[in-house]
Amino acid sequence: MNTTLLCVGDVVGSPGRRVLTKTLPQLMRDRLIDCNIVNVENTAAGSGLTPGLYDKLVGAGVQLMTLGDHVYRRKEIIQTLETSDRIVRPANLARGAPGRDFAVWETDRGVRVAVFCLLGQLFMRLQVDCPFRAADRVLSAIPDDVHIIVADMHAEATSEKVAMGWYLDGRVTALFGTHTHIPTADECILPKGTAYITDLGMTGPYDSVLGRMKDRVISSMTTSVPCAFDVAQGDPRVCGIVVEVDGNTRRARSIERIRVDGEAEG
């Protein structure tokens, strides 16, 4: 029997949390989703995650979570990273970094889905180890009884994401990119059966500049005077992909971009 995955792009602030919470249950029902994976990198006011928000996401039905370069922006999340079995930090951080390299979720039908995430090295502020070698290491550690493996490449450069897609083709069931908050139109099934997209886009307010208030960003860009880039509110959307996985080969059968529009509050 085939398995259907839902992968959701970076949740940005309260607008992202609200639209995800309101739409996720219906998406799970309507699309017959077996497992969802959500990037929660920007959940807390646009940067990082707190234990309280982690609990709310779990309560809303989020099953597996990935992070990115803001992984430790809220230091109180470290204990959650060390104890939770459903959230992962980037696998190519420094040796000894708190958190898991990968997490595994078992669906209601007994299919075991593993997820891991990687940080890009190009144009990123956080210094990390080679993501390609880290991917090799994580894949060698994932148990043999895992049926489906999904990777989140959290990176700035599209070239680095595309290269990782080719590198992991046939070794993971799906690889999606996050971080740049703009959905890309290059979803495909690579030759060896890996579902790929360069960026899922964000789950948050699109009446914005990458989730931040337009006037603040434009002012800073046009005057060179820094200011607080507060999270915007308008035009909230859920963006991501739905991937159908063949029950026999564990290869991706299809990949579809999705977008669900919400309503702004306030």
C-alpha positions as CSV (number, residue, x, y, z in Angstrom):
1,M,0.0,0.0,0.0
2,N,1.3,3.5,-0.9
3,T,2.2,6.1,1.7
4,T,1.4,9.8,1.4
5,L,3.7,12.4,2.9
6,L,3.0,16.1,3.6
7,C,6.0,18.4,3.8
8,V,5.4,22.0,5.0
9,G,7.7,24.9,4.5
10,D,9.1,27.2,7.2
11,V,6.4,28.3,9.7
12,V,6.8,32.0,10.3
13,G,5.6,33.6,13.5
14,S,2.0,33.7,14.7
15,P,0.4,34.0,11.3
16,G,2.2,30.8,10.2
17,R,1.2,29.0,13.3
18,R,-2.5,30.0,13.0
19,V,-2.8,29.1,9.4
20,L,-1.1,25.8,9.9
21,T,-3.2,24.9,13.0
22,K,-6.4,25.7,11.1
23,T,-5.6,23.9,7.9
24,L,-3.5,20.9,8.9
25,P,-6.4,18.6,10.2
26,Q,-8.4,19.1,7.0
27,L,-5.3,18.6,4.8
28,M,-4.5,15.4,6.6
29,R,-8.1,14.1,6.0
30,D,-8.6,15.4,2.5
31,R,-5.3,14.2,1.1
32,L,-5.2,11.0,3.1
33,I,-1.8,12.0,4.6
34,D,0.1,9.2,6.5
35,C,2.9,11.4,7.9
36,N,3.6,15.2,8.0
37,I,6.9,16.9,8.3
38,V,7.1,20.6,9.1
39,N,10.0,23.0,9.2
40,V,9.6,25.0,12.4
41,E,12.7,27.2,12.1
42,N,10.9,30.5,12.3
43,T,7.9,29.7,14.6
44,A,8.8,31.9,17.5
45,A,8.3,35.5,16.4
46,G,10.2,34.7,13.2
47,S,13.3,33.2,14.7
48,G,13.6,29.8,16.5
49,L,11.3,27.7,18.6
50,T,10.2,27.6,22.2
51,P,9.1,24.6,24.3
52,G,5.6,26.0,24.6
53,L,5.2,26.5,20.8
54,Y,6.6,23.0,20.3
55,D,3.8,21.6,22.5
56,K,1.2,23.6,20.6
57,L,2.5,22.3,17.3
58,V,2.3,18.7,18.6
59,G,-1.2,19.4,19.8
60,A,-2.1,20.7,16.4
61,G,-1.1,17.4,14.8
62,V,2.5,18.1,13.6
63,Q,4.3,14.7,13.6
64,L,7.9,15.4,12.6
65,M,9.8,18.7,12.8
66,T,13.0,20.1,11.3
67,L,15.0,23.2,12.1
68,G,17.7,25.3,10.5
69,D,20.2,28.0,11.3
70,H,18.0,29.5,14.1
71,V,18.1,26.1,15.9
72,Y,19.4,27.6,19.2
73,R,18.1,31.1,18.9
74,R,15.8,30.3,21.8
75,K,18.1,28.5,24.2
76,E,15.2,27.2,26.3
77,I,14.4,24.7,23.4
78,I,17.6,22.8,24.0
79,Q,16.1,20.5,26.6
80,T,13.2,19.7,24.2
81,L,15.8,18.9,21.4
82,E,17.5,16.5,23.7
83,T,14.4,14.7,24.9
84,S,11.9,14.8,22.0
85,D,11.8,11.9,19.5
86,R,10.1,13.9,16.8
87,I,12.3,17.0,16.2
88,V,15.7,17.2,14.6
89,R,18.4,19.8,14.5
90,P,20.8,20.1,11.5
91,A,23.0,17.0,11.3
92,N,26.1,18.9,10.3
93,L,26.4,21.1,13.3
94,A,29.6,20.8,15.5
95,R,30.2,17.6,17.3
96,G,28.4,17.5,20.6
97,A,25.6,19.9,19.5
98,P,22.4,19.3,21.4
99,G,19.7,17.4,19.6
100,R,19.1,14.5,17.3
101,D,20.5,13.8,13.9
102,F,17.3,12.1,12.8
103,A,13.9,11.1,14.0
104,V,11.5,8.3,13.1
105,W,7.7,8.4,13.0
106,E,5.6,5.2,12.6
107,T,2.4,5.7,10.7
108,D,-1.0,4.1,11.7
109,R,-0.2,1.4,9.1
110,G,3.2,0.6,10.5
111,V,5.3,2.4,8.0
112,R,8.4,3.9,9.6
113,V,9.4,7.4,8.3
114,A,12.8,8.9,9.1
115,V,13.7,12.6,8.7
116,F,16.9,14.5,9.0
117,C,18.0,18.0,8.0
118,L,21.2,19.7,6.8
119,L,22.5,23.2,6.7
120,G,24.0,24.6,3.6
121,Q,27.5,26.2,3.7
122,L,27.2,28.8,1.0
123,F,26.1,32.3,2.1
124,M,25.1,31.1,5.5
125,R,26.2,32.8,8.7
126,L,26.4,29.7,10.8
127,Q,29.6,27.7,10.3
128,V,28.9,24.0,9.8
129,D,30.5,20.8,8.7
130,C,30.2,19.5,5.1
131,P,26.5,18.6,4.5
132,F,27.3,15.9,2.0
133,R,29.5,14.0,4.5
134,A,26.9,14.5,7.2
135,A,24.2,13.0,5.0
136,D,26.4,9.9,4.4
137,R,26.9,9.6,8.2
138,V,23.2,9.9,9.0
139,L,22.1,7.5,6.3
140,S,24.5,4.9,7.7
141,A,23.0,5.3,11.1
142,I,19.3,5.1,10.2
143,P,18.0,1.6,11.2
144,D,17.3,-0.9,8.4
145,D,13.6,-1.2,9.5
146,V,12.9,2.4,8.4
147,H,10.9,2.3,5.1
148,I,11.0,6.0,4.0
149,I,13.7,8.6,4.5
150,V,13.1,12.3,4.0
151,A,15.8,15.1,4.0
152,D,15.4,18.8,4.5
153,M,18.2,20.9,3.0
154,H,18.0,24.2,4.8
155,A,20.2,26.4,2.6
156,E,20.5,29.8,0.8
157,A,22.1,28.7,-2.5
158,T,19.9,26.9,-5.0
159,S,23.0,25.3,-6.5
160,E,23.8,23.6,-3.1
161,K,20.2,22.3,-2.8
162,V,20.2,21.0,-6.4
163,A,23.6,19.3,-5.9
164,M,22.3,17.6,-2.7
165,G,19.3,16.4,-4.6
166,W,21.5,14.6,-7.2
167,Y,23.8,13.4,-4.5
168,L,21.0,11.7,-2.5
169,D,18.9,10.6,-5.5
170,G,17.9,7.0,-4.8
171,R,19.2,7.1,-1.3
172,V,16.3,9.1,0.2
173,T,12.6,9.0,-0.7
174,A,12.2,12.8,-0.8
175,L,14.5,15.8,-0.4
176,F,13.0,19.3,-0.1
177,G,14.7,22.7,0.4
178,T,13.8,25.3,3.0
179,H,15.1,28.7,4.3
180,T,14.5,31.1,1.3
181,H,10.7,31.3,2.0
182,I,9.9,31.4,-1.8
183,P,8.2,28.3,-3.4
184,T,10.1,27.1,-6.4
185,A,8.4,25.5,-9.5
186,D,11.0,22.7,-10.0
187,E,9.3,19.8,-8.2
188,C,10.2,16.5,-9.9
189,I,11.0,12.8,-9.4
190,L,14.7,12.4,-10.0
191,P,15.9,9.4,-12.1
192,K,16.5,7.0,-9.2
193,G,13.2,7.8,-7.5
194,T,13.7,10.7,-5.1
195,A,11.1,13.4,-5.0
196,Y,12.8,16.8,-5.1
197,I,12.0,20.5,-4.8
198,T,14.4,23.4,-4.3
199,D,12.2,25.2,-1.8
200,L,8.8,24.6,-0.3
201,G,8.2,28.2,0.4
202,M,7.1,29.5,3.8
203,T,4.0,28.9,5.9
204,G,3.2,32.5,6.9
205,P,2.3,36.0,5.8
206,Y,3.0,36.6,2.1
207,D,1.9,40.3,2.2
208,S,5.5,40.9,3.4
209,V,9.1,40.6,2.5
210,L,9.9,37.0,3.3
211,G,7.5,37.1,6.2
212,R,8.6,40.5,7.6
213,M,6.8,43.8,7.5
214,K,7.3,45.5,4.1
215,D,7.9,49.0,5.3
216,R,10.5,48.0,7.8
217,V,12.5,46.0,5.2
218,I,12.2,48.7,2.5
219,S,13.2,51.4,4.9
220,S,16.3,49.6,5.9
221,M,17.2,48.8,2.3
222,T,16.7,52.4,1.1
223,T,18.3,54.3,4.1
224,S,20.9,51.9,5.4
225,V,19.5,52.4,8.8
226,P,18.8,49.1,10.6
227,C,15.4,48.6,12.2
228,A,13.4,45.7,13.7
229,F,12.1,43.4,11.1
230,D,8.8,42.5,12.8
231,V,6.7,39.6,11.4
232,A,4.0,40.7,9.0
233,Q,0.3,39.6,9.3
234,G,-1.4,39.7,5.9
235,D,-2.1,37.0,3.4
236,P,-1.2,33.9,5.4
237,R,-0.7,30.7,3.5
238,V,0.5,27.1,4.0
239,C,3.0,26.1,1.3
240,G,4.5,22.7,0.8
241,I,4.4,19.4,-1.2
242,V,2.5,16.2,-1.1
243,V,4.5,13.1,-2.0
244,E,3.1,9.7,-2.8
245,V,5.5,6.8,-2.1
246,D,5.2,3.4,-3.7
247,G,4.5,0.8,-1.1
248,N,6.8,-1.8,-2.8
249,T,9.8,0.1,-4.0
250,R,9.7,2.9,-1.4
251,R,10.4,5.3,-4.3
252,A,8.4,8.4,-4.9
253,R,5.6,8.0,-7.3
254,S,4.4,11.6,-7.5
255,I,5.2,15.1,-6.1
256,E,2.7,18.0,-6.0
257,R,3.1,21.5,-4.8
258,I,0.3,22.7,-2.5
259,R,-0.9,26.1,-1.3
260,V,-3.7,26.7,1.1
261,D,-4.7,30.3,1.7
262,G,-5.8,31.5,5.2
263,E,-7.3,34.6,6.6
264,A,-5.4,37.4,8.3
265,E,-6.4,38.3,11.8
266,G,-6.3,41.7,13.6
